[in-house]
């Protein structure tokens, strides 16, 4: 049976790779989404049933939402080169707010009952970090399974999914805290400590797990992969434990830990995240001349595809459907650039080679469908000269100057 065709239009290119299995972007498994949503709903129910009043619950929901929206906006800015599928982002948020929160509550209750007894400091500084960081970070392992692994191709991808899981956890945890407030002063203090000071806390902890997971993706041996994941998890647990321990001692210890540990960690990890975003742009710009050489895009189109600023400027003011078509084309070009870069760095597999050929067809189809919209965008842009791939660069059979692979 011939492979299914994309419905975006016919490609004008004369060449088609022979019998490449076409694999569409996989959606989040329905059962996983339902499980996460049920968990989130259960936590909201617990918050509502334990709330001081309905007004307190609603006020807490507003404050928790404010904190979540600000942090989500930062992660969406980080993820602009190759935006992750919205379904996966929602799933990550629900996982953190549902599966991770409910699971952590059960584990922490068991540890408090059978291991730590009534020693609250041990429960907060040991039990909570072990359970919460393990369950939040588990979403990254889920994303490494099956076709979902295609969405985890860079450090930025790993950080975004870890962040969304952490944001979901923080949101429902804040909801639980705010809904039990008994006075305006207590609510103000929690807003200061949990939103103004700690808005990035849970995403920051899980970021360390993400660094370990990303490092493991660059290893070929199972033992090294497991070791790096565990090291990242241990770092997340340690940072979380310091944060919880300081808050259990005194406000002075809490502020001191915030200034001495949390702020420097946030600065270092933020710089690394921004650097990863910048490297993604460099990868795209490096691959564009070769795409021009193969005929997938024109030299003028490559001129505005190499910058997020020019992409935004060229699509500003377009009707919604036209802007969406151009964005799909630009995203496909970006994803193809990342796949080619990964293959060049020595991570080629038959599946990845097939994905490269599939993406080339996808780009050509999107280009054909959006050609009337794309053509006017090239005016006044610098021309990117075509560049032949190096001799050892991976190209599917039949590629050549002006012949898209």
C-alpha positions as CSV (number, residue, x, y, z in Angstrom):
1,X,0.0,0.0,0.0
2,X,1.5,3.4,-0.9
3,X,2.3,5.8,1.9
4,X,-0.4,8.2,2.9
5,X,-0.2,11.7,1.3
6,X,-0.1,14.9,3.2
7,X,-3.2,17.0,2.6
8,X,-1.4,20.3,2.4
9,X,-1.0,20.2,-1.4
10,X,1.0,18.7,-4.2
11,X,4.7,19.3,-4.3
12,X,6.2,20.8,-7.5
13,X,9.4,18.9,-7.0
14,X,10.1,16.1,-9.5
15,X,11.7,13.8,-7.0
16,X,10.1,11.7,-4.3
17,X,12.1,9.3,-2.0
18,X,11.2,5.7,-2.7
19,X,8.7,4.2,-0.3
20,X,9.5,6.1,2.9
21,X,7.2,5.2,5.7
22,X,5.4,8.4,6.6
23,X,4.9,8.9,10.3
24,X,2.7,11.8,11.5
25,X,3.4,13.6,14.7
26,X,2.2,11.4,17.5
27,X,-0.4,12.8,19.8
28,X,-0.3,12.3,23.6
29,X,-1.9,8.9,24.5
30,X,-5.5,9.4,25.5
31,X,-5.2,7.1,28.6
32,X,-2.2,9.2,29.8
33,X,-4.1,12.5,29.4
34,X,-7.2,11.1,31.2
35,X,-5.1,9.8,34.1
36,X,-3.3,13.1,34.5
37,X,-6.6,15.1,34.2
38,X,-8.2,12.9,36.8
39,X,-5.3,13.4,39.2
40,X,-5.5,17.2,38.7
41,X,-9.2,17.2,39.2
42,X,-8.7,15.1,42.4
43,X,-6.2,17.7,43.8
44,X,-8.6,20.6,43.0
45,X,-11.4,18.7,44.8
46,X,-9.1,18.2,47.8
47,X,-8.2,21.9,47.8
48,X,-11.9,22.9,47.5
49,X,-13.0,20.5,50.3
50,X,-10.2,21.7,52.6
51,X,-10.6,25.4,51.8
52,X,-11.4,27.9,54.5
53,X,-14.2,29.2,52.4
54,X,-15.2,29.4,48.7
55,X,-13.9,32.9,48.5
56,X,-10.5,31.8,49.8
57,X,-10.4,29.0,47.3
58,X,-11.2,31.3,44.4
59,X,-8.7,33.9,45.5
60,X,-6.1,31.2,45.8
61,X,-6.9,29.9,42.3
62,X,-6.4,33.5,41.0
63,X,-3.0,33.9,42.7
64,X,-1.9,30.4,41.7
65,X,-2.9,31.1,38.1
66,X,-1.0,34.4,38.0
67,X,2.2,32.6,39.1
68,X,1.7,29.8,36.5
69,X,0.9,32.2,33.6
70,X,4.1,34.2,34.2
71,X,6.4,31.2,34.2
72,X,4.6,29.5,31.3
73,X,5.1,32.6,29.2
74,X,8.9,32.4,29.9
75,X,9.0,28.8,28.7
76,X,7.0,29.6,25.6
77,X,9.5,32.3,24.8
78,X,12.3,29.8,25.2
79,X,10.6,27.4,22.9
80,X,10.1,29.7,19.9
81,X,12.5,28.0,17.4
82,X,10.7,24.7,17.3
83,X,7.5,25.0,19.4
84,X,6.5,21.8,21.0
85,X,3.0,20.4,20.2
86,X,0.4,22.0,22.4
87,X,-1.0,18.6,23.3
88,X,2.3,17.5,24.8
89,X,2.7,20.8,26.8
90,X,-0.8,20.4,28.2
91,X,-0.1,16.8,29.1
92,X,3.1,17.8,30.9
93,X,1.3,20.4,32.9
94,X,-1.5,17.9,33.8
95,X,1.1,15.3,34.7
96,X,2.8,17.6,37.1
97,X,-0.5,18.9,38.6
98,X,-2.2,15.5,38.6
99,X,0.0,12.3,38.5
100,X,3.0,13.9,40.2
101,X,1.0,15.7,42.9
102,X,-1.3,12.8,43.8
103,X,1.5,10.3,43.7
104,X,3.8,12.5,45.8
105,X,1.0,13.0,48.4
106,X,0.6,9.2,48.7
107,X,4.3,8.5,48.9
108,X,5.0,11.3,51.4
109,X,2.1,10.1,53.6
110,X,3.5,6.6,53.6
111,X,7.0,7.8,54.4
112,X,5.7,10.1,57.2
113,X,3.7,7.2,58.7
114,X,6.2,4.3,58.4
115,X,9.6,5.9,58.1
116,X,9.9,9.4,59.5
117,X,7.2,9.3,62.1
118,X,6.2,12.7,63.3
119,X,9.5,14.4,62.4
120,X,8.2,17.0,60.0
121,X,11.7,18.3,59.1
122,X,12.7,14.9,57.7
123,X,9.4,14.6,55.8
124,X,9.9,18.0,54.2
125,X,13.6,17.8,53.6
126,X,13.9,14.2,52.6
127,X,10.6,12.6,51.8
128,X,9.1,15.4,49.7
129,X,12.1,16.0,47.4
130,X,12.6,12.3,46.8
131,X,8.9,11.7,45.8
132,X,8.2,15.0,44.0
133,X,11.3,15.2,41.9
134,X,11.0,11.6,40.9
135,X,7.4,11.9,39.8
136,X,7.9,15.3,38.0
137,X,10.9,14.1,36.2
138,X,9.3,10.8,35.2
139,X,7.4,12.7,32.5
140,X,10.7,13.1,30.7
141,X,11.1,9.3,30.6
142,X,7.6,9.0,29.2
143,X,8.6,11.5,26.5
144,X,11.5,9.3,25.5
145,X,9.3,6.4,24.7
146,X,8.0,5.6,21.2
147,X,7.6,8.3,18.6
148,X,7.4,10.9,21.3
149,X,11.2,10.8,21.4
150,X,11.2,12.8,18.2
151,X,10.1,15.8,20.2
152,X,13.1,15.5,22.6
153,X,15.9,16.5,20.2
154,X,17.6,19.4,22.0
155,X,18.3,20.6,25.5
156,X,15.6,23.3,25.0
157,X,13.0,20.6,24.4
158,X,14.0,18.7,27.6
159,X,13.9,21.9,29.6
160,X,10.5,23.0,28.3
161,X,8.8,19.6,29.2
162,X,10.5,19.5,32.6
163,X,9.4,23.1,33.2
164,X,5.8,22.5,32.3
165,X,5.7,19.5,34.6
166,X,7.1,21.6,37.4
167,X,4.7,24.4,36.7
168,X,1.7,22.1,36.9
169,X,3.0,20.7,40.2
170,X,3.6,24.2,41.6
171,X,0.2,25.4,40.5
172,X,-1.8,22.8,42.4
173,X,0.5,23.0,45.4
174,X,0.0,26.7,45.5
175,X,-3.7,26.1,45.2
176,X,-3.6,23.8,48.2
177,X,-1.7,26.3,50.3
178,X,-3.7,29.4,49.4
179,X,-7.1,27.8,49.8
180,X,-6.3,27.0,53.5
181,X,-5.2,30.6,54.3
182,X,-7.0,32.0,57.4
183,X,-6.1,35.6,57.2
184,X,-5.1,38.3,54.7
185,X,-1.7,38.5,56.3
186,X,-1.1,34.8,55.8
187,X,-2.2,35.0,52.2
188,X,0.1,38.0,51.6
189,X,3.0,36.1,53.1
190,X,2.4,33.0,51.0
191,X,2.1,35.2,47.9
192,X,5.4,36.8,48.6
193,X,7.1,33.4,49.4
194,X,5.5,31.2,46.9
195,X,4.8,33.5,43.9
196,X,7.2,36.4,44.0
197,X,10.2,34.4,45.4
198,X,9.3,30.8,44.5
199,X,7.5,31.0,41.2
200,X,10.4,29.2,39.4
201,X,11.3,26.9,42.3
202,X,9.7,23.6,41.1
203,X,10.6,24.1,37.4
204,X,14.1,25.0,38.6
205,X,14.4,21.7,40.6
206,X,13.2,19.6,37.7
207,X,15.6,21.4,35.3
208,X,18.4,19.5,37.0
209,X,16.7,16.2,36.2
210,X,16.3,17.5,32.6
211,X,20.0,18.2,32.3
212,X,20.7,14.6,33.3
213,X,18.1,13.2,30.9
214,X,19.5,15.3,28.0
215,X,23.1,14.2,28.8
216,X,21.9,10.6,28.8
217,X,20.4,11.1,25.3
218,X,24.0,11.8,24.1
219,X,25.3,8.5,25.4
220,X,25.3,5.1,23.6
221,X,25.6,2.8,26.6
222,X,22.8,1.9,28.9
223,X,24.9,2.2,32.1
224,X,26.0,5.7,31.2
225,X,22.4,6.7,30.4
226,X,21.1,5.5,33.7
227,X,23.9,7.0,35.7
228,X,23.4,10.5,34.1
229,X,19.7,10.4,34.7
230,X,20.2,9.5,38.4
231,X,22.8,12.2,38.8
232,X,20.4,14.8,37.4
233,X,17.6,13.5,39.7
234,X,20.0,13.6,42.7
235,X,20.8,17.2,41.9
236,X,17.1,18.1,41.8
237,X,16.5,16.3,45.1
238,X,19.4,18.1,46.8
239,X,18.4,21.6,45.6
240,X,14.8,20.9,46.6
241,X,15.9,19.5,50.0
242,X,17.9,22.6,50.8
243,X,14.9,24.8,49.9
244,X,12.5,22.8,52.1
245,X,15.0,22.5,55.0
246,X,15.7,26.2,55.1
247,X,11.9,27.0,55.2
248,X,11.5,24.5,58.1
249,X,14.1,26.3,60.2
250,X,13.4,30.0,60.1
251,X,12.6,32.9,57.8
252,X,16.2,34.0,58.0
253,X,17.5,30.7,56.8
254,X,14.9,30.7,54.1
255,X,15.9,34.1,52.8
256,X,19.6,33.3,53.1
257,X,19.2,30.0,51.1
258,X,17.2,31.9,48.5
259,X,20.0,34.5,48.0
260,X,23.0,32.2,48.3
261,X,21.7,29.1,46.6
262,X,18.5,29.6,44.6
263,X,19.3,32.9,42.9
264,X,22.7,31.8,41.6
265,X,21.3,28.5,40.5
266,X,18.5,30.3,38.7
267,X,20.9,32.6,36.9
268,X,23.3,29.8,35.8
269,X,20.5,27.5,34.6
270,X,18.7,30.5,32.8
271,X,21.9,31.3,31.0
272,X,22.3,27.7,29.9
273,X,18.7,27.7,28.7
274,X,19.2,30.9,26.7
275,X,22.4,29.6,25.3
276,X,20.6,26.4,24.1
277,X,18.0,28.6,22.4
278,X,20.7,30.6,20.7
279,X,22.4,27.4,19.5
280,X,19.2,26.2,17.9
281,X,19.2,29.4,15.8
282,X,22.8,28.7,14.8
283,X,21.9,25.1,13.7
284,X,19.0,26.4,11.5
285,X,21.2,29.1,9.9
286,X,24.0,26.5,9.3
287,X,21.6,24.1,7.5
288,X,19.7,26.7,5.4
289,X,22.4,27.0,2.6
290,X,22.3,23.2,2.0
291,X,18.5,23.3,1.8
292,X,18.9,26.0,-0.8
293,X,21.4,23.8,-2.7
294,X,18.9,20.9,-2.8
295,X,16.1,23.2,-4.0
296,X,13.8,22.8,-1.0
297,X,13.8,26.6,-0.4
298,X,14.9,29.6,-2.4
299,X,17.9,31.8,-1.5
300,X,15.5,34.7,-0.6
301,X,13.3,32.4,1.6
302,X,16.4,31.3,3.5
303,X,17.1,35.0,4.1
304,X,14.1,35.4,6.4
305,X,13.9,31.9,7.8
306,X,17.2,32.3,9.6
307,X,16.0,34.7,12.3
308,X,13.0,34.7,14.7
309,X,12.8,38.4,14.4
310,X,12.5,38.4,10.6
311,X,10.0,35.5,10.7
312,X,7.8,37.5,13.0
313,X,8.2,40.7,11.0
314,X,7.4,39.0,7.7
315,X,4.2,37.4,9.0
316,X,3.0,40.3,11.0
317,X,-0.4,41.6,9.7
318,X,-1.1,38.4,7.6
319,X,-4.6,36.9,7.9
320,X,-4.8,34.2,10.5
321,X,-4.9,31.2,8.1
322,X,-2.0,32.6,6.0
323,X,0.1,33.3,9.0
324,X,-0.6,29.7,10.2
325,X,0.5,28.2,6.9
326,X,3.7,30.2,6.9
327,X,4.4,29.2,10.5
328,X,3.9,25.5,9.7
329,X,6.3,25.8,6.8
330,X,8.9,27.6,9.0
331,X,8.5,25.0,11.8
332,X,9.0,22.2,9.3
333,X,12.2,23.7,7.9
334,X,13.4,24.2,11.5
335,X,12.7,20.6,12.4
336,X,14.4,19.3,9.3
337,X,17.5,21.4,10.2
338,X,17.6,19.8,13.6
339,X,17.3,16.3,12.3
340,X,20.1,16.8,9.7
341,X,22.3,18.3,12.4
342,X,21.7,15.3,14.7
343,X,22.6,12.9,11.8
344,X,25.8,14.9,11.0
345,X,26.8,14.6,14.7
346,X,26.9,10.9,14.4
347,X,23.5,9.9,15.7
348,X,22.1,8.5,12.4
349,X,19.7,5.6,12.5
350,X,17.5,4.1,9.8
351,X,14.5,5.6,11.5
352,X,16.1,9.0,11.7
353,X,17.1,8.8,8.0
354,X,13.5,7.9,7.1
355,X,12.3,10.9,9.2
356,X,14.7,13.2,7.4
357,X,13.3,12.1,4.0
358,X,9.8,12.4,5.3
359,X,10.4,15.9,6.6
360,X,11.8,16.9,3.2
361,X,8.6,15.8,1.5
362,X,6.6,17.6,4.2
363,X,8.5,20.8,3.7
364,X,8.0,20.6,-0.1
365,X,4.3,20.0,0.3
366,X,3.9,22.9,2.7
367,X,5.9,25.1,0.4
368,X,3.7,24.2,-2.5
369,X,0.5,24.9,-0.5
370,X,1.7,28.2,0.9
371,X,3.6,29.4,-2.2
372,X,1.2,32.3,-2.9
373,X,1.7,33.6,0.7
374,X,5.4,32.9,0.9
375,X,6.4,34.5,-2.3
376,X,5.7,38.1,-1.3
377,X,7.7,37.6,2.0
378,X,11.0,37.3,0.2
379,X,11.2,40.9,-1.0
380,X,14.1,42.9,0.3
381,X,15.7,40.0,2.1
382,X,19.4,39.1,1.9
383,X,20.1,36.2,-0.4
384,X,21.6,33.0,1.1
385,X,23.9,31.4,-1.3
386,X,23.5,27.7,-1.9
387,X,26.2,25.5,-0.4
388,X,26.8,21.8,-1.2
389,X,26.8,19.5,1.7
390,X,30.2,18.1,2.8
391,X,31.1,14.8,1.3
392,X,30.2,12.8,4.4
393,X,26.9,14.6,5.0
394,X,23.9,12.3,4.9
395,X,21.6,12.8,1.9
396,X,18.8,10.4,0.9
397,X,19.3,8.7,-2.5
398,X,18.8,10.9,-5.5
399,X,19.5,14.3,-3.9
400,X,21.5,16.8,-5.9
401,X,21.6,20.5,-6.9
402,X,18.1,21.7,-7.4
403,X,16.7,18.2,-6.6
404,X,15.1,18.1,-3.1
405,X,15.8,14.9,-1.3
